[in-house]
Amino acid sequence: MILAIELFVLASLWVSAILCLPSALRGKRLLVFWFLFAFAVTMTPQPLPIYLAVDSLLGGINTTSFIFHATAIITIALIDTLVQSATSKDGLSRRRNLISASVTTGIIALQAVLFFGGEWRFNTVREALPQVDFILYSSTTWLALGFFSVSVAAACLRDIAQQTRTITKVSLSFIALGCLGVLVFAVVSLTGAGLGFANHESTFSQDAHGLYLASLFMAPLSLAIGAGLTSAVDGIITLGRNARSRSLLLRLTPLWIGLMADTPELSLDSANSRAASLFGKDPTPRLYRRYVEVRDSLLVHPQQITARNEQILRAAENHIAAQSSTSPSRAVPAS
């Protein structure tokens, strides 16, 4: 059951990252993509069969554990940068980004020294847990996760009241919930390690195992939903608007062709195939251009047009007006 949940979470993260890839390739929502990609990489070795398979390829000395800790630090730093830049009025300064990158690099460098400099890495986690250097190594991740999760959650909670879009408020709430899951994971892990070191007979880790698993599953799902929800909804809305634009463009084109035959000097557009109208790039600018040219032609050479064509013109006018009056509000995350 646990393995099935882990695989579901992992698949959800990779699907989210893949869906965000087209926007990233166009230079949009790059931070969202890199966060989802880093998060997917981080969670990939969580299912034990995947962990064992990957680690065997890397020499079987728990190097996969080091990769998990390092990418976890990168992931939480990315979500911090993403949220802080989106919720800050003027975005993050170059100095702030440099500090964040330096802290992240410093933590990972410290982890590398503690991991590759200790013999405990050849043991299982249960065997390594009582050792001070292993606890120090793992604590760097847990403390960083706790710090960044509080920072991100605080930024989200501050910004919720300032948002006007319900979907953005929901996204921020999911991110804050995910941060709570990260914080619980970090606190339970750190407490369990500390109590286990102080008393080898401590049963805290076993007693809190259910809470540990719940936080481990809740955090990635909530963060992934929060990071991608606004973008997904905006994408669906854009697809709907583009579909309406393409439909109106196809219906308006016969009238445009007929009028431009008499007034070609008014046209800056060129006739295109039906396939181009259906599958070409953003159809709204072309619809607007042809609508304006049709109106200009009717002003230069007044003539009667059918009621159907008049209806199409009104529909195009209303659609274009609705498009121009809708300006996207500041949303998280949209970087």
DRENLUM-380768 format. One line per field, with one value per residue (C-alpha): residue in three letters; x, y, z. Coordinates in steps of 0.1 Angstrom, whole numbers. Layout:
// residues N
residuo = [ALA, ...]
px = [X, ...]
py = [Y, ...]
pz = [Z, ...]
This chain:
// residues 335
residuo = [MET, ILE, LEU, ALA, ILE, GLU, LEU, PHE, VAL, LEU, ALA, SER, LEU, TRP, VAL, SER, ALA, ILE, LEU, CYS, LEU, PRO, SER, ALA, LEU, ARG, GLY, LYS, ARG, LEU, LEU, VAL, PHE, TRP, PHE, LEU, PHE, ALA, PHE, ALA, VAL, THR, MET, THR, PRO, GLN, PRO, LEU, PRO, ILE, TYR, LEU, ALA, VAL, ASP, SER, LEU, LEU, GLY, GLY, ILE, ASN, THR, THR, SER, PHE, ILE, PHE, HIS, ALA, THR, ALA, ILE, ILE, THR, ILE, ALA, LEU, ILE, ASP, THR, LEU, VAL, GLN, SER, ALA, THR, SER, LYS, ASP, GLY, LEU, SER, ARG, ARG, ARG, ASN, LEU, ILE, SER, ALA, SER, VAL, THR, THR, GLY, ILE, ILE, ALA, LEU, GLN, ALA, VAL, LEU, PHE, PHE, GLY, GLY, GLU, TRP, ARG, PHE, ASN, THR, VAL, ARG, GLU, ALA, LEU, PRO, GLN, VAL, ASP, PHE, ILE, LEU, TYR, SER, SER, THR, THR, TRP, LEU, ALA, LEU, GLY, PHE, PHE, SER, VAL, SER, VAL, ALA, ALA, ALA, CYS, LEU, ARG, ASP, ILE, ALA, GLN, GLN, THR, ARG, THR, ILE, THR, LYS, VAL, SER, LEU, SER, PHE, ILE, ALA, LEU, GLY, CYS, LEU, GLY, VAL, LEU, VAL, PHE, ALA, VAL, VAL, SER, LEU, THR, GLY, ALA, GLY, LEU, GLY, PHE, ALA, ASN, HIS, GLU, SER, THR, PHE, SER, GLN, ASP, ALA, HIS, GLY, LEU, TYR, LEU, ALA, SER, LEU, PHE, MET, ALA, PRO, LEU, SER, LEU, ALA, ILE, GLY, ALA, GLY, LEU, THR, SER, ALA, VAL, ASP, GLY, ILE, ILE, THR, LEU, GLY, ARG, ASN, ALA, ARG, SER, ARG, SER, LEU, LEU, LEU, ARG, LEU, THR, PRO, LEU, TRP, ILE, GLY, LEU, MET, ALA, ASP, THR, PRO, GLU, LEU, SER, LEU, ASP, SER, ALA, ASN, SER, ARG, ALA, ALA, SER, LEU, PHE, GLY, LYS, ASP, PRO, THR, PRO, ARG, LEU, TYR, ARG, ARG, TYR, VAL, GLU, VAL, ARG, ASP, SER, LEU, LEU, VAL, HIS, PRO, GLN, GLN, ILE, THR, ALA, ARG, ASN, GLU, GLN, ILE, LEU, ARG, ALA, ALA, GLU, ASN, HIS, ILE, ALA, ALA, GLN, SER, SER, THR, SER, PRO, SER, ARG, ALA, VAL, PRO, ALA, SER]
px = [0, 28, 47, 16, 12, 48, 46, 14, 31, 62, 41, 21, 53, 68, 35, 33, 69, 63, 31, 50, 79, 62, 58, 94, 107, 89, 107, 77, 73, 109, 110, 79, 93, 127, 110, 87, 117, 139, 111, 104, 141, 142, 112, 123, 144, 118, 102, 126, 129, 139, 163, 180, 182, 196, 221, 234, 242, 261, 282, 259, 273, 242, 252, 215, 209, 233, 216, 182, 194, 211, 181, 158, 178, 177, 139, 130, 153, 136, 101, 113, 127, 95, 71, 92, 97, 60, 48, 73, 62, 95, 106, 138, 170, 201, 217, 189, 192, 230, 226, 200, 223, 253, 235, 222, 256, 272, 248, 253, 291, 289, 268, 293, 321, 301, 289, 320, 342, 324, 324, 288, 276, 284, 258, 220, 203, 193, 229, 243, 217, 236, 267, 272, 285, 254, 231, 250, 248, 210, 204, 217, 188, 162, 171, 172, 138, 123, 137, 127, 92, 85, 98, 76, 45, 48, 51, 20, -1, 8, -1, -34, -52, -38, -50, -83, -84, -99, -77, -46, -57, -63, -28, -12, -31, -19, 17, 13, -2, 28, 52, 34, 40, 77, 80, 64, 87, 118, 107, 98, 131, 152, 135, 137, 174, 181, 162, 176, 212, 204, 186, 191, 159, 138, 106, 98, 105, 83, 55, 56, 60, 24, 28, 62, 46, 16, 38, 60, 30, 11, 41, 50, 14, 3, 34, 30, -7, 0, 28, 9, -27, -29, -8, -30, -63, -49, -38, -73, -88, -64, -72, -109, -104, -81, -107, -134, -110, -103, -140, -148, -118, -130, -166, -153, -128, -153, -167, -132, -120, -151, -145, -108, -112, -127, -104, -71, -53, -69, -55, -23, -31, -28, -52, -43, -55, -82, -56, -35, -65, -72, -37, -17, -2, -24, -54, -67, -44, -54, -90, -87, -69, -94, -123, -108, -102, -138, -151, -128, -139, -176, -168, -151, -177, -209, -230, -255, -242, -263, -277, -255, -224, -236, -240, -205, -191, -208, -196, -160, -163, -176, -149, -121, -134, -136, -100, -86, -104, -90, -56, -39, -35, -4, -5, 16, 35, 39, 76]
py = [0, 24, 16, 23, 57, 65, 56, 76, 107, 102, 98, 129, 150, 138, 144, 179, 186, 173, 193, 224, 217, 234, 267, 264, 259, 291, 309, 311, 297, 285, 285, 264, 239, 236, 233, 205, 188, 190, 178, 148, 139, 142, 119, 94, 72, 72, 39, 12, -8, 23, 33, -1, -1, 34, 29, -4, 16, 41, 16, 4, 28, 49, 76, 78, 90, 119, 128, 128, 151, 175, 177, 182, 213, 225, 219, 237, 266, 268, 269, 296, 317, 311, 322, 350, 365, 361, 377, 405, 437, 443, 407, 395, 415, 401, 401, 381, 355, 353, 348, 320, 303, 306, 292, 263, 256, 258, 233, 208, 212, 206, 175, 162, 165, 148, 121, 111, 117, 92, 54, 52, 57, 20, 10, 12, 42, 22, 12, 47, 65, 64, 80, 117, 125, 108, 128, 160, 152, 145, 175, 199, 188, 187, 222, 237, 221, 235, 270, 273, 257, 284, 311, 300, 294, 328, 345, 325, 333, 370, 371, 353, 384, 405, 382, 387, 355, 325, 301, 319, 318, 281, 277, 296, 275, 243, 255, 265, 231, 215, 236, 223, 188, 196, 211, 181, 158, 178, 180, 143, 133, 156, 146, 109, 112, 131, 108, 78, 91, 99, 67, 37, 22, 52, 42, 77, 70, 39, 57, 87, 66, 72, 110, 108, 89, 113, 143, 126, 120, 153, 176, 167, 165, 198, 216, 202, 211, 246, 253, 241, 248, 285, 278, 248, 267, 297, 273, 257, 292, 302, 271, 279, 314, 304, 278, 305, 328, 301, 294, 331, 334, 306, 321, 356, 347, 342, 377, 391, 375, 389, 424, 424, 415, 450, 468, 450, 482, 480, 446, 439, 402, 375, 346, 314, 278, 264, 242, 273, 290, 259, 251, 283, 303, 325, 333, 363, 389, 377, 377, 413, 423, 408, 422, 457, 453, 442, 472, 496, 481, 486, 522, 529, 510, 509, 479, 455, 423, 393, 390, 360, 380, 408, 384, 370, 406, 413, 380, 388, 423, 410, 383, 408, 433, 405, 395, 430, 438, 407, 413, 386, 395, 387, 351, 325, 309, 325, 331]
pz = [0, 10, -22, -43, -26, -32, -68, -72, -57, -78, -110, -102, -98, -131, -149, -135, -146, -181, -184, -174, -199, -230, -211, -199, -234, -244, -216, -193, -157, -157, -119, -117, -141, -123, -89, -102, -119, -89, -67, -90, -89, -51, -47, -74, -50, -22, -33, -20, -53, -72, -44, -45, -83, -86, -57, -72, -104, -83, -65, -37, -10, -4, -28, -37, -1, -7, -39, -22, 6, -19, -43, -13, -3, -39, -42, -10, -20, -54, -39, -15, -44, -64, -37, -24, -59, -68, -35, -34, -50, -68, -70, -54, -56, -71, -37, -22, -50, -45, -7, -14, -39, -16, 14, -7, -21, 13, 28, 0, 3, 40, 33, 8, 34, 61, 37, 18, 48, 70, 70, 81, 45, 39, 65, 65, 80, 111, 117, 110, 131, 165, 149, 155, 120, 104, 126, 118, 81, 81, 104, 78, 56, 83, 96, 61, 53, 85, 79, 43, 50, 76, 53, 24, 45, 61, 27, 14, 44, 41, 4, 6, 19, -9, -37, -55, -75, -57, -76, -65, -29, -32, -47, -19, 7, -9, -8, 29, 36, 18, 39, 71, 58, 52, 87, 104, 84, 95, 132, 134, 117, 138, 171, 163, 155, 187, 210, 193, 199, 235, 242, 219, 233, 223, 204, 192, 156, 156, 175, 151, 120, 109, 112, 94, 64, 63, 61, 35, 13, 20, 14, -22, -33, -18, -30, -65, -66, -52, -77, -107, -100, -111, -142, -151, -146, -166, -193, -195, -197, -225, -244, -242, -253, -282, -293, -294, -313, -339, -343, -349, -372, -394, -395, -402, -429, -458, -452, -449, -482, -500, -488, -492, -529, -533, -509, -509, -498, -464, -456, -438, -434, -459, -466, -451, -452, -430, -413, -405, -389, -369, -357, -361, -333, -310, -333, -313, -329, -364, -355, -342, -374, -397, -376, -379, -417, -422, -403, -422, -455, -446, -437, -470, -491, -471, -481, -467, -451, -441, -406, -400, -409, -387, -358, -364, -363, -330, -315, -326, -312, -278, -277, -285, -259, -233, -241, -239, -206, -189, -175, -154, -118, -98, -91, -74, -89, -124, -127]
